[in-house]
Amino acid sequence: MDIEKAYYVHMGPARVALDLGDGSERGEYVDQDYILHKLGRPHRSISLMYCYYPLDKEFPGRISEVMKDAEVSFQWDYPYDDYFTYKGGLEGDREGEPFTFMRDVRRHGQDVTLTLTVDPNVSDEQLIAIAEDLRTFGRVFLRVNHEATGNWFSFTKRTTYQGVADFYCRFNKILKEHAPNVLTVLCIGGIEDPSATEIIMEKEFSQAVRETDIWSVDKYMALHWGWPYDVALRGAENKSFKRDTVDNTYDLTKKSFKRFTVINGGKTKPMVMSEFNADGDVTGAYDQAKMVKDFCDLLKEDPEQWFSGFTFYQFRDRGRLGLEIEDPNNANCGIEQPVMETYKEILHDSMFMPVMERKEELDPRGSAELIWGNSEDAVGIEIPLHFEGDPHFCELTFEDDSNLMLEINGKWFYKSPKAKVIDLMSAFYNDRLEGPADLTLRIFAPPATGENDLDAPNGMFEYRYKLEKLPALRVEYEPVEL
C-alpha cells in the first residue's frame, strides 16, 4: 500500500491518566513488551518501588533476603522496608536497578513513577546524588516516603512525623535545584473520615502540601494488609483486612483534594491516587473487578474535573492485588484475573486515552523530526490509510534502527532499534473490519536508550529523533494461496 499523505500529530494528556504499578514487595518486575502485548496500549507512567537506607549495615541487600531466617509476622517488621533496593546514589552507580527498568519503561513511550522510601537521616550530598541520577530520564514522578502519615514504614520510626514532613520539603528543594525534570508526589492520608474537616496530621504536613508538585492518596477499596502472614477469613476475630464502599472511597478522595486546595491557599494542583485497587483476598475476583469499574464510572459521571489520574496496583502480584496472579510454580508466568478484562476496557475508554491532534502536513517521501517530551506531550507522525476490507496481512518494514511506538486501530506496538518488520495483524484479530474503512497509523519516537541527551538543546526535557524515511506498508486482503 502506498503512503500518499502524512501529517505531524501531537499527543496530549487524557482527561484522567492511567498509570500502572510494576513490581513491589509483593511481585517482581514484568517487562514492558509483555505488558504492552497483554493490555494493548502504553500507560502514562509505570510505577517502580524501591528503598534507600544506606546508613544501615544490611544495605544494599534486600532486607527479606539478608534476614531470611528472621521471625517476622508482618510485612514491615524488618529494620527497613522490603522493597527492591536503590542501587544508585552516592554509594552506587546507574548500571543496576532501578535504572535498567526505568530505561525499559521509557523506551516503550511511558514515564517513570519512582516510589522511593528513604531514611530521613541521609545527608544532602546523598540526596543530591539521587537527583543527579534522575536528570537523564525526562519527566519523572518521584513519590518520596509515601503513606507518610502511617506507622508501618521504617522512615516513620526514625524521626517524628514533623521530621518526615521536613525531610520531604528538604528533598523537594534539592530536586528543584538539581533535577527540575522531576515532579514530586506527596502521598499522605488525606481525609480519612467523612466527618473530618482536616487531613491527617495537617499541622505537620501543610508545608509539604504547598511545596509538592502533585497531591496523592493511596486508596484500597478493600485490603488484606496481613498478607502473606495470615488468611483473610469471614468472621475472623483479629481482622487484618477491611472492605470499604466505592462511594465512600470516591468521596474521601475528593474531600482530600478539596482540603489540599484550602491548605494551598485556594490554588489547585494535580490530584492522583498513587495506589488504587480492591483486594481480591477480601472481595473475591468478581467483586474486585466490579468495584474498579464502579469507581471509574463515578469519575465519568462527575461533572467536576478534579482528578488527574490513578495508578493501578499492580500488574502481577503474588497475592490478589494484580491484573495477574504470579504462578506459584513459575514467577515468570501470570494467571490472568477477571479484573484484567475490566481494566482493559477502562484503558481503552476515551476518557482515559491521550488526545491526538493533527498538525501540519509533511512530505511522506521526506524526513520528519519527531519530538518526545513525555507521554503527555509528544510530536509524532499521523498517516491516513484506506483499507479495502479486513486484511489477512498487514506489516511495516523499516530500513533504519529507529526506536518507535506505533498505533493503528486502537492497538499499540513497539519497534526496537533491532527490529525491521512489525506485524500489525493483532490490531485486527479482535476488531475485524466488516468492509472498507479509513484508519490512521501513528508513529512516535521515545528515546532509544531510555535516556535523554543532556548535551542536546533542552535535552533534560525532550528527546528529538529524525526519521529519514517512512516504513513500507504491506497489506493483503487474501491468503497467499487460496
Secondary structure, DSSP 8 states (H G I E B T S, - for coil): -----EEEEEEE--SSEEEEE--BTTB----HHHHHHHHSS--SEEEEEEEE-TTSTTTTS-HHHHTTTS--SSTT-SSS--SEE---STTS-SSSTTHHHHHHHHHTT-EEEEEEEE-TT--HHHHHHHHHHTTTSSSEEEEES-STTSS-SGGGGSS-HHHHHHHHHHHHHHHHHH-TTEEEEEE-----STT-SS-TTHHHHHHHHHH-SEEEEEEEEEEETTTTTS---TT-SS--EEE--HHHHHHHHHHHHHHHHHHTTT----EEEEEEEE-HHHHHHHHHHHHHHHHHHHHHH-SS----EEEES-SEESSSSSSEEEETTEEEEEEE-HHHHHHHHHHTSGGGS-EEEEEEEE-TTS-EEEEEEETTEEEEEEEEEEESS--SEEEEE-SS---EEEEETTEEEEE-TT--EEE-GGGTTTS--SS-EEEEEEEE---TTSS--TTSTTTTT-EEEEE-S--EEEEESS-S--
